[in-house]
Amino acid sequence: MIFCNKGIKCHIETSGAHPYSGTWDWFTLSPKKRKLPLKENYSKAQELKVVISRANDFRFAEEEASKVNDDCKLYLQPEWSKEAEILKDIIAYVKINPSWHISLQTHKYMDILSMRILIIVVFYQIVFLSSSGNH
C-alpha cells in the first residue's frame, strides 16, 4: 500500500475467498474451485483470470464469468505443468468465445523463477515505467 499512497498504480490478484481490503487501482479475481470467492468480491473484479488445467475447467470459467460485471476483462491461463497439453484447447476456445483472452505466466517462459528477481522486476515496472508514462 505504500506505493499506492505515492501515486503509483497498485494491482492486486486474489482468489477472493477472503474479505477484500485496502484501496487498489486494479482488482484481479482468480477463483479456485476448492474455495470460491465471497459473493461481494465478484462485483469488485475488473479482471477475471481462470486457470485451465483440463477440459471441464472451461465450464467453471463460464460459471465464474456469469458472476462478474459485464465490463470485467476475462482471461484464461494454462496451468503451467499442463501448458503443453492445454494451451491449444485454450486458443481454440478463445477463437470461438471472443470475450475471453489468453493470459500466460510470462515470468516462467523467461525462466525468472527466483522470487527475489521477480520482486525486483515488478518493482522496476511499478516505479520506473509508471513514472515515465511507459505502461
MDAnalysis code that builds the backbone (N, CA, C; Angstrom):
import MDAnalysis as mda
import numpy as np

u = mda.Universe.empty(405, n_residues=135, atom_resindex=np.repeat(np.arange(135), 3), trajectory=True)
u.add_TopologyAttr("name", ["N", "CA", "C"] * 135)
u.add_TopologyAttr("resid", np.arange(1, 136))
u.add_TopologyAttr("resname", ["MET", "ILE", "PHE", "CYS", "ASN", "LYS", "GLY", "ILE", "LYS", "CYS", "HIS", "ILE", "GLU", "THR", "SER", "GLY", "ALA", "HIS", "PRO", "TYR", "SER", "GLY", "THR", "TRP", "ASP", "TRP", "PHE", "THR", "LEU", "SER", "PRO", "LYS", "LYS", "ARG", "LYS", "LEU", "PRO", "LEU", "LYS", "GLU", "ASN", "TYR", "SER", "LYS", "ALA", "GLN", "GLU", "LEU", "LYS", "VAL", "VAL", "ILE", "SER", "ARG", "ALA", "ASN", "ASP", "PHE", "ARG", "PHE", "ALA", "GLU", "GLU", "GLU", "ALA", "SER", "LYS", "VAL", "ASN", "ASP", "ASP", "CYS", "LYS", "LEU", "TYR", "LEU", "GLN", "PRO", "GLU", "TRP", "SER", "LYS", "GLU", "ALA", "GLU", "ILE", "LEU", "LYS", "ASP", "ILE", "ILE", "ALA", "TYR", "VAL", "LYS", "ILE", "ASN", "PRO", "SER", "TRP", "HIS", "ILE", "SER", "LEU", "GLN", "THR", "HIS", "LYS", "TYR", "MET", "ASP", "ILE", "LEU", "SER", "MET", "ARG", "ILE", "LEU", "ILE", "ILE", "VAL", "VAL", "PHE", "TYR", "GLN", "ILE", "VAL", "PHE", "LEU", "SER", "SER", "SER", "GLY", "ASN", "HIS"])
u.atoms.positions = np.array([
    [0.811, -1.197, 0.000],
    [0.000, 0.000, 0.000],
    [0.859, 1.269, 0.000],
    [2.125, 1.154, 0.381],
    [2.992, 2.324, 0.397],
    [3.120, 2.932, -0.995],
    [3.143, 2.091, -2.046],
    [3.237, 2.599, -3.409],
    [1.975, 3.353, -3.799],
    [0.819, 2.809, -3.407],
    [-0.456, 3.447, -3.753],
    [-0.530, 4.857, -3.180],
    [-0.004, 5.030, -1.990],
    [-0.032, 6.336, -1.341],
    [0.904, 7.337, -2.005],
    [1.799, 6.879, -2.858],
    [2.737, 7.761, -3.562],
    [2.324, 7.982, -5.010],
    [1.078, 7.638, -5.330],
    [0.571, 7.868, -6.677],
    [0.941, 6.795, -7.681],
    [1.497, 5.692, -7.219],
    [1.856, 4.587, -8.106],
    [0.661, 3.646, -8.195],
    [0.326, 3.236, -9.406],
    [-0.809, 2.333, -9.613],
    [-0.545, 1.000, -8.923],
    [-1.534, 0.517, -8.187],
    [-1.392, -0.735, -7.447],
    [-2.456, -1.732, -7.878],
    [-2.026, -2.962, -8.077],
    [-2.851, -4.040, -8.598],
    [-2.792, -5.188, -7.599],
    [-3.938, -5.807, -7.353],
    [-3.953, -7.000, -6.511],
    [-4.613, -8.127, -7.279],
    [-4.072, -9.317, -7.116],
    [-4.689, -10.525, -7.658],
    [-4.952, -11.440, -6.481],
    [-6.180, -11.933, -6.389],
    [-6.581, -12.749, -5.259],
    [-7.601, -13.791, -5.685],
    [-7.690, -14.850, -4.907],
    [-8.734, -15.846, -5.153],
    [-10.096, -15.298, -4.743],
    [-10.098, -14.256, -3.927],
    [-11.349, -13.652, -3.479],
    [-12.051, -14.433, -2.389],
    [-11.401, -15.457, -1.862],
    [-12.021, -16.309, -0.850],
    [-12.111, -15.632, 0.518],
    [-11.433, -14.511, 0.658],
    [-11.424, -13.780, 1.926],
    [-11.890, -12.350, 1.676],
    [-12.283, -11.632, 2.721],
    [-12.762, -10.258, 2.520],
    [-11.722, -9.368, 1.839],
    [-12.197, -8.514, 0.988],
    [-11.393, -7.535, 0.245],
    [-11.067, -6.386, 1.181],
    [-9.831, -5.933, 1.173],
    [-9.481, -4.775, 1.994],
    [-8.471, -3.918, 1.243],
    [-8.368, -2.694, 1.639],
    [-7.413, -1.792, 1.015],
    [-7.995, -1.068, -0.179],
    [-7.186, -0.171, -0.720],
    [-7.570, 0.598, -1.901],
    [-6.643, 0.195, -3.032],
    [-7.228, -0.287, -4.114],
    [-6.454, -0.789, -5.239],
    [-6.925, -0.149, -6.525],
    [-5.997, 0.077, -7.443],
    [-6.348, 0.634, -8.748],
    [-6.898, -0.437, -9.681],
    [-6.505, -1.664, -9.466],
    [-6.948, -2.766, -10.331],
    [-7.095, -4.014, -9.480],
    [-8.209, -4.708, -9.658],
    [-8.535, -5.883, -8.851],
    [-8.752, -7.075, -9.769],
    [-7.860, -8.069, -9.684],
    [-7.994, -9.299, -10.467],
    [-8.484, -10.406, -9.554],
    [-9.564, -11.032, -9.973],
    [-10.130, -12.157, -9.245],
    [-9.713, -13.436, -9.962],
    [-9.063, -14.335, -9.245],
    [-8.621, -15.613, -9.808],
    [-9.196, -16.730, -8.936],
    [-10.451, -17.106, -9.212],
    [-11.146, -18.060, -8.345],
    [-10.562, -19.469, -8.398],
    [-10.688, -20.157, -7.289],
    [-10.264, -21.554, -7.179],
    [-11.502, -22.398, -6.887],
    [-11.584, -23.562, -7.508],
    [-12.742, -24.441, -7.321],
    [-12.900, -24.887, -5.873],
    [-11.787, -25.144, -5.207],
    [-11.854, -25.693, -3.850],
    [-12.351, -24.690, -2.814],
    [-12.221, -23.394, -3.117],
    [-12.739, -22.367, -2.204],
    [-13.103, -21.152, -3.044],
    [-14.380, -21.035, -3.354],
    [-14.861, -19.982, -4.251],
    [-14.762, -18.600, -3.610],
    [-14.747, -17.562, -4.432],
    [-14.726, -16.193, -3.900],
    [-15.979, -15.875, -3.087],
    [-15.838, -14.948, -2.174],
    [-17.007, -14.417, -1.477],
    [-17.866, -13.683, -2.500],
    [-19.170, -13.728, -2.330],
    [-20.083, -13.114, -3.308],
    [-19.774, -11.644, -3.553],
    [-19.426, -10.912, -2.515],
    [-19.193, -9.474, -2.673],
    [-17.934, -9.162, -3.492],
    [-17.036, -10.104, -3.648],
    [-15.808, -9.851, -4.407],
    [-16.001, -9.919, -5.918],
    [-17.052, -10.585, -6.381],
    [-17.295, -10.663, -7.827],
    [-17.558, -9.281, -8.425],
    [-18.337, -8.470, -7.744],
    [-18.699, -7.155, -8.293],
    [-17.519, -6.180, -8.295],
    [-16.495, -6.462, -7.522],
    [-15.321, -5.579, -7.457],
    [-14.283, -5.898, -8.531],
    [-14.404, -7.068, -9.145],
    [-13.384, -7.527, -10.098],
    [-13.407, -6.718, -11.383],
    [-12.240, -6.230, -11.766],
    [-12.060, -5.580, -13.070],
    [-11.502, -6.574, -14.070],
    [-11.002, -7.676, -13.534],
    [-10.404, -8.721, -14.361],
    [-10.671, -10.060, -13.682],
    [-11.072, -11.038, -14.484],
    [-11.270, -12.401, -14.004],
    [-10.258, -13.283, -14.715],
    [-9.444, -14.004, -13.943],
    [-8.451, -14.905, -14.529],
    [-8.720, -16.304, -14.001],
    [-8.997, -17.219, -14.933],
    [-9.272, -18.600, -14.547],
    [-8.158, -19.486, -15.090],
    [-7.568, -20.274, -14.205],
    [-6.514, -21.205, -14.594],
    [-7.174, -22.469, -15.144],
    [-6.705, -22.881, -16.324],
    [-7.272, -24.042, -17.010],
    [-6.250, -25.178, -17.006],
    [-6.661, -26.330, -16.471],
    [-5.770, -27.495, -16.483],
    [-6.398, -28.700, -17.178],
    [-7.725, -28.650, -17.382],
    [-8.423, -29.741, -18.074],
    [-9.668, -29.186, -18.744],
    [-10.260, -29.966, -19.613],
    [-11.384, -29.509, -20.438],
    [-12.576, -29.013, -19.625],
    [-12.888, -29.647, -18.510],
    [-14.065, -29.204, -17.745],
    [-13.847, -27.880, -17.020],
    [-12.631, -27.354, -17.030],
    [-12.371, -26.043, -16.424],
    [-13.007, -24.906, -17.224],
    [-13.282, -25.131, -18.506],
    [-13.942, -24.098, -19.310],
    [-15.354, -23.840, -18.783],
    [-16.037, -24.885, -18.356],
    [-17.376, -24.725, -17.771],
    [-17.283, -23.895, -16.486],
    [-16.298, -24.217, -15.656],
    [-16.075, -23.452, -14.429],
    [-15.807, -21.986, -14.756],
    [-14.987, -21.735, -15.770],
    [-14.672, -20.358, -16.175],
    [-15.939, -19.605, -16.567],
    [-16.799, -20.227, -17.335],
    [-18.050, -19.576, -17.752],
    [-18.972, -19.328, -16.564],
    [-19.025, -20.270, -15.638],
    [-19.839, -20.075, -14.427],
    [-19.335, -18.870, -13.638],
    [-18.027, -18.765, -13.496],
    [-17.452, -17.638, -12.760],
    [-17.649, -16.327, -13.523],
    [-17.535, -16.359, -14.837],
    [-17.731, -15.151, -15.654],
    [-19.158, -14.631, -15.541],
    [-20.104, -15.508, -15.323],
    [-21.502, -15.074, -15.199],
    [-21.751, -14.296, -13.908],
    [-20.804, -14.311, -12.985],
    [-20.965, -13.653, -11.684],
    [-20.311, -12.277, -11.612],
    [-19.485, -11.929, -12.611],
    [-18.799, -10.631, -12.594],
    [-19.554, -9.622, -13.451],
    [-19.178, -8.353, -13.354],
    [-19.807, -7.296, -14.150],
    [-19.517, -7.491, -15.635],
    [-20.382, -6.935, -16.472],
    [-20.239, -7.069, -17.925],
    [-18.942, -6.473, -18.462],
    [-18.407, -5.453, -17.798],
    [-17.183, -4.817, -18.294],
    [-15.900, -5.443, -17.724],
    [-16.038, -6.513, -16.974],
    [-14.882, -7.218, -16.420],
    [-14.129, -7.923, -17.550],
    [-12.821, -7.768, -17.579],
    [-11.990, -8.424, -18.593],
    [-11.819, -9.899, -18.208],
    [-11.941, -10.779, -19.197],
    [-11.926, -12.220, -18.944],
    [-10.667, -12.865, -19.526],
    [-9.955, -13.628, -18.692],
    [-8.707, -14.270, -19.114],
    [-8.694, -15.745, -18.728],
    [-8.147, -16.550, -19.629],
    [-7.894, -17.962, -19.372],
    [-6.387, -18.158, -19.365],
    [-5.894, -18.872, -18.357],
    [-4.452, -19.087, -18.234],
    [-4.177, -20.586, -18.113],
    [-3.293, -21.118, -18.952],
    [-2.968, -22.540, -18.811],
    [-2.207, -22.802, -17.515],
    [-2.582, -23.872, -16.845],
    [-1.846, -24.290, -15.659],
    [-0.452, -24.704, -16.134],
    [0.582, -24.184, -15.502],
    [1.934, -24.289, -16.027],
    [2.362, -25.729, -16.312],
    [2.094, -26.652, -15.416],
    [2.568, -28.027, -15.605],
    [1.814, -28.760, -16.717],
    [0.676, -28.192, -17.152],
    [-0.121, -28.809, -18.223],
    [-0.168, -27.928, -19.467],
    [0.657, -26.889, -19.489],
    [0.618, -25.895, -20.566],
    [0.749, -26.531, -21.950],
    [1.629, -27.494, -22.103],
    [1.858, -28.108, -23.419],
    [0.607, -28.802, -23.947],
    [-0.178, -29.395, -23.061],
    [-1.382, -30.106, -23.489],
    [-2.597, -29.191, -23.626],
    [-2.725, -28.200, -22.760],
    [-3.981, -27.440, -22.673],
    [-3.977, -26.134, -23.461],
    [-2.819, -25.585, -23.791],
    [-2.782, -24.285, -24.463],
    [-3.518, -24.308, -25.800],
    [-3.384, -25.373, -26.559],
    [-4.086, -25.457, -27.856],
    [-5.604, -25.432, -27.661],
    [-6.091, -26.040, -26.583],
    [-7.527, -26.016, -26.285],
    [-7.980, -24.611, -25.890],
    [-7.144, -23.909, -25.149],
    [-7.465, -22.533, -24.760],
    [-7.516, -21.642, -25.995],
    [-6.560, -21.787, -26.886],
    [-6.546, -20.985, -28.120],
    [-7.813, -21.240, -28.925],
    [-8.187, -22.503, -29.079],
    [-9.405, -22.847, -29.820],
    [-10.635, -22.257, -29.137],
    [-10.674, -22.304, -27.813],
    [-11.818, -21.784, -27.058],
    [-11.954, -20.271, -27.238],
    [-10.840, -19.576, -27.144],
    [-10.851, -18.117, -27.285],
    [-11.276, -17.705, -28.698],
    [-10.901, -18.485, -29.689],
    [-11.294, -18.173, -31.067],
    [-12.807, -18.219, -31.256],
    [-13.486, -19.114, -30.551],
    [-14.949, -19.194, -30.697],
    [-15.691, -18.469, -29.578],
    [-14.958, -17.965, -28.594],
    [-15.532, -17.198, -27.479],
    [-14.706, -15.931, -27.298],
    [-14.895, -14.942, -28.173],
    [-14.001, -13.775, -28.208],
    [-14.067, -12.850, -26.994],
    [-14.981, -13.085, -26.073],
    [-14.968, -12.267, -24.856],
    [-13.809, -12.680, -23.939],
    [-13.249, -13.850, -24.189],
    [-12.116, -14.343, -23.405],
    [-10.798, -13.999, -24.083],
    [-9.754, -13.815, -23.262],
    [-8.395, -13.557, -23.733],
    [-7.470, -14.583, -23.086],
    [-6.261, -14.685, -23.599],
    [-5.285, -15.631, -23.056],
    [-4.291, -14.893, -22.167],
    [-4.037, -15.462, -21.014],
    [-3.032, -14.947, -20.087],
    [-1.945, -16.012, -19.953],
    [-0.700, -15.596, -20.048],
    [0.420, -16.527, -19.908],
    [1.297, -16.117, -18.734],
    [1.919, -17.081, -18.108],
    [2.828, -16.808, -16.999],
    [4.198, -16.454, -17.584],
    [4.308, -15.228, -18.057],
    [5.492, -14.770, -18.783],
    [6.779, -14.989, -17.993],
    [6.731, -14.774, -16.689],
    [7.944, -14.944, -15.884],
    [8.483, -16.374, -15.963],
    [7.608, -17.347, -16.182],
    [8.074, -18.734, -16.295],
    [8.703, -18.989, -17.660],
    [8.148, -18.393, -18.711],
    [8.766, -18.520, -20.033],
    [10.157, -17.885, -20.037],
    [10.308, -16.822, -19.280],
    [11.591, -16.116, -19.210],
    [12.533, -16.763, -18.201],
    [12.052, -17.821, -17.527],
    [12.829, -18.546, -16.530],
    [13.212, -17.661, -15.347],
    [12.310, -16.773, -14.991],
    [12.509, -15.940, -13.798],
    [11.785, -16.645, -12.657],
    [12.463, -17.582, -12.042],
    [11.831, -18.385, -11.000],
    [12.167, -17.890, -9.599],
    [13.208, -17.131, -9.474],
    [13.590, -16.623, -8.170],
    [12.657, -15.497, -7.755],
    [12.062, -15.616, -6.593],
    [11.150, -14.582, -6.105],
    [11.870, -13.245, -5.967],
    [13.130, -13.264, -5.581],
    [13.884, -12.021, -5.434],
    [13.964, -11.297, -6.778],
    [14.272, -12.020, -7.838],
    [14.347, -11.404, -9.162],
    [12.980, -10.899, -9.583],
    [11.951, -11.683, -9.329],
    [10.597, -11.280, -9.700],
    [10.198, -9.994, -8.984],
    [10.507, -9.896, -7.721],
    [10.180, -8.685, -6.965],
    [10.919, -7.483, -7.549],
    [12.175, -7.654, -7.900],
    [12.944, -6.556, -8.490],
    [12.332, -6.130, -9.819],
    [11.951, -7.094, -10.659],
    [11.340, -6.777, -11.952],
    [10.031, -6.023, -11.755],
    [9.190, -6.500, -10.854],
    [7.913, -5.835, -10.597],
    [8.147, -4.443, -10.032],
    [9.069, -4.304, -9.095],
    [9.373, -3.002, -8.515],
    [9.827, -2.035, -9.607],
    [10.700, -2.498, -10.501],
    [11.177, -1.662, -11.599],
    [10.005, -1.209, -12.461],
    [9.110, -2.134, -12.794],
    [7.958, -1.785, -13.620],
    [7.080, -0.755, -12.919],
    [6.852, -0.959, -11.645],
    [5.980, -0.050, -10.893],
    [6.607, 1.332, -10.778],
    [7.848, 1.389, -10.348],
    [8.476, 2.670, -10.054],
    [8.923, 3.401, -11.314],
    [9.676, 2.747, -12.157],
    [10.284, 3.450, -13.282],
    [9.370, 3.566, -14.488],
    [8.699, 2.495, -14.853],
    [7.839, 2.566, -16.035],
    [6.585, 3.386, -15.759],
    [6.026, 3.264, -14.554],
    [4.838, 4.050, -14.219],
    [5.148, 5.537, -14.184],
    [6.298, 5.888, -13.631],
    [6.630, 7.311, -13.512],
    [7.018, 7.928, -14.853],
    [7.475, 7.097, -15.804],
    [7.869, 7.646, -17.105],
    [6.722, 7.657, -18.100],
    [5.577, 7.078, -17.714],
    [4.426, 7.055, -18.610],
    [4.450, 5.905, -19.594],
    [5.435, 5.001, -19.496],
    [5.515, 3.820, -20.374],
    [4.804, 2.660, -19.709],
    [3.558, 2.462, -20.020],
    [2.787, 1.395, -19.366],
    [2.700, 0.203, -20.264],
])
